[in-house]
Amino acid sequence: MTTQNATTELQTGPGRDPSSAGRQNPPVEVHDLTVAYDQKPVLWDIDFELPEGKMTAIVGPNGAGKSTLIKAAMGLIPSSSGYTLIYGKPLDKQRRNVAYVPQRESVDWNFPISVMDVVLMGRYPHLRLFQRPSREDRRIAMGALEEVGMAEYQNRQISQLSGGQQQRVFLARALAQDAGIYLMDEPFAGVDAATEKVIFNKLQELRSRGKTLVVIHHDLQSVPNNFDWVMLINLRLVAFGPVAETFTDENLQKAYGGRLNILSQMVERSRQQRFVREQESE
Amino acid sequence: MDIFFEFFSLQDPNIRYVLAGTILLGFSAGALGCFAILRRRALVGDAVAHAILPGVCLAFIVAGGKDPLMLIAGAFVFGLLSMVTMDFITRNSRIAPDASIGMVLSVFFGFGVVLLTFIQSTGYVDQSGLDDFLFGQAAAMIGYDVNVFGGLSLLILAITIITFKELKLISFDPSFARSIGYPVKRIEFLLAMLMVLTITAGIQAVGVVLMASMLIIPAAAARYWTDSLRVMVVVAAGVGALSGITGSFISYTAPAMPTGPWMVVSAALVFILSFLLAPGRGEIARFVQKRRLRHRIASENILKTIYSMEEEDDRTDRVRPRRELARRRHMSKRELNRAISTLLRKKYIAWFSGNPGGYVLKSEGRKEAKRLVRVHRLWEQYLNQHLQIAEDHVHDDAESMEHLITTDIEHELLESLGSPERDPHHSKIPYEDADEGEKDGDNNAHNNQEGIDQTGEPGKQNPGGRKSQTTKPKGSRP
C-alpha cells in the first residue's frame, strides 16, 4: 500500500530572478533528481548541467534508468526529489522550448490519425487551449515533414508506416515545435539504415544551428563519432563530460561492468520481494 | 408500409419525443464512445453505466418520484464515484485494472438492485416503472424528459467539438501532451465527466445495463470505415443516431418491444455489416486480399520453377511442359492453371505448341524470376551470415520471404552483405546487370557462367523450328 507520496510534479527551482536568467544559463540544469517506484530506487541523486549547442548521448545498460531520467526531468513521471531549470527558468515556463521525442512504442500506431496530424501536434505549444492550428502552422508542419523526407506521406495513416518512418514522423513533430532543446528517447531503436542516416544528419544540422540535443542511445560504437558529450548512467550518474575524456573503458566498465555493485544488488532484492499481482480477487 | 409512413410522418407527438431523445442520445454516445475505445476505457464505461443505478434509486427516494434533473444528479454523482473508486483501487493496491473494474461494476450494481427492491417493497406512489432504468423505456419519455436528456446530449456534443483537439492529443500521446505543458489531468477528468454524463443521458432510453454498448458498438463499427479520428467520430455519431431511429421504429411497430435493447441490436447489426463489408479492413476484403496474395505467390513460384529448370540444363530455349511444372510444384490443377494464365497475361512466359508443348520465359519474366531467386538467396545468405542460422535451415524461411522482400529491403541486404556471389548452398546469386556480367565474364573466371548465360544465348544452337520464336524475347534484351 505505498503511494507516490513524493511530490507529484517537479518542483520549480528556487526563486531566481527571471530577468537575470539570460542565455548564459545552461540550457538544462537538473538538480538532486531522485526517482523511486514503490520505494524502489530507480535513479539516485542525479545532478548535471548540459552544455549549450552540444549533442549529448545518454548511455547505460538496460534498466539503468535512461528513459526514467528524461521523463522525470521533464516532469512526466513523479520524482521523489529534484528539479529542472531550462535556461535558468522553471521548466513549466519553458516547456515550449523543450521538444521531447518519446519512445516509438509509447503510442498506439493504429490510432486513426494521419502523419500530418501528428506533426501538427508539434505546433500545439504555440497555440492556446482549444485554438485550432492555422494555415501557417500547417506550412511549418509541412516543412518539418520535408526535412525528414516524409512530405509525400502527409496524408497516410500512421499504421501504414514502417518503424523508421514512424520515427521520422516523431522527429518532424519535434522540428515543428521549433524548440531550443531536444530530448530524444531512443530515436534509433529499430530503424532502418536510411532513417538512421536521415536522423543523424538532422541532429547534426540542429546542433550546427546552436540547438542542444540529448539522445538516449544504445549503440556504443557510434558514440565517439557522432556525439560531443556523453552521460553514462546506471541508477546513478557514473560519468558525464566531453566524449574524448569521458567515454573511457574505465567509465564504461563502471556503468556496464560492475553489475553487482551494492546498489544494483539492493534493487534486485527489492524487485524479487515485490509480490505478484493478484489476478482476480473479488 | 402504412405504419412506416405513420411513424415517419411524425404526426404523433409521442413519436417525436422518443425519436428526438434516442437520436440525440445516439449522437453523443457514438461520438464520445470513440474516445472511450481508443483510450481502451470501454470496460470502464460499462462499469460506470452499471454503477449509476444506486444513484438513480437514491435520487428517486429523495425526490419522491421520477424527476429527470434529480435522476441525472444522482446518476452523475455515482458515476463519478465509481470512476474515482476504480482509479483509487488500481493506484493504491496490487489489484490490476480489470479486477478493480469488475469489482466496482458488480458491487455498485448490486447495491443498486438492493435499493430498487427496497423502493418496490415500501410502496412509493410513483414507483411504477422504476425498474425501467435497468433496460430503459423510451416510450415513456414525455416532452420534459426529452428536453432534459436531449439537452444534456447536445451539451456533451458541443463540448466534444470544442475540445476536439485536446481530446485527440491526450488520447494519442499523453506523455507528449504532458511534455508540452498541457493540463492532461484536467482534460482526462473532463473526458471522464463527459462519459459519465453520456451514460446518464441514456438511463431513460436505454437503461444502465445496456448503455455501455451504445458507447462501444457504434465507435467500434465506425473504426472499420476510416483512418481519421474526425470522420470516425462523425460516423459513430451517425451509427448511434441510426440505431436510435431503428430502435424507436421497431418498438413502435411492435408495442411490446422495448426501444433500448432494439437500439443495441441495430447498432450491433451495423457493426456486423462493417466487420464483414468495410473496404480494406472488413473480413471479406481481407479474404480477397489473402487470396490475391496466395495467387501471386503461386505464380511467382511457377516463374521460379521455370528459371531453376533453365539453371539446371543451362538452356533458355527449351520449352517446359506443364506436366513437368506440376510435378515440381505441389499445387492443385486449378491453382496451376490460374498461375500460368496470370504469367501469360503479364507476358512473363510464352506458350509454344509442339511435342511436347510448353512454356519459355520471356525476357521480362526472366528478369522477374532472377529477382525472386536473387532475394531468396540473399535472404538465405543474410540469415546464415548475420543471424548464424545453419545453411540447412534457411531455405524454408527464404521460400516465404522472397515474396515479401521489397526493392528497398533488397538494397539494404545487398549493402550489408556486399553483393555476395553465392548463397550458403553455393548457388550463384543472379544479378540483373547484363553489361556487368559481360565485362566480368571476360576477365573474371568466377563469373564465367553468368557470362555465358547472358551473352552466349543468341549464339546457342537453336533447334530449327523454334529459333525465331525463342530468340524474339531475347532480342529485346540490352
Interface residues (C-beta under 8 A of the other chain):
Chain A: M1 T3 K71 M74 G75 L76 D92 R95 R96 V98 Y100 P102 S106 V107 D108 F111 P112 I113 S114 D117 V118 M121 Y124 P125 L129 F130 Q131 R132 Q157 S159 R173 Q177 D192 A193 A194 F275 V276 R277 E278 Q279 E280 S281 E282
Chain B: L38 R91 N92 S93 R94 I95 A96 D98 A99 G102 M103 S106 I162 T163 K165 E166 K168 L169 S171 F172 D173 S175 F176 A177 R178 S179 I180 G181 Y182 P183 R223 T226 D227 S228 L229 V231 M232 D408 E412 E415 S416
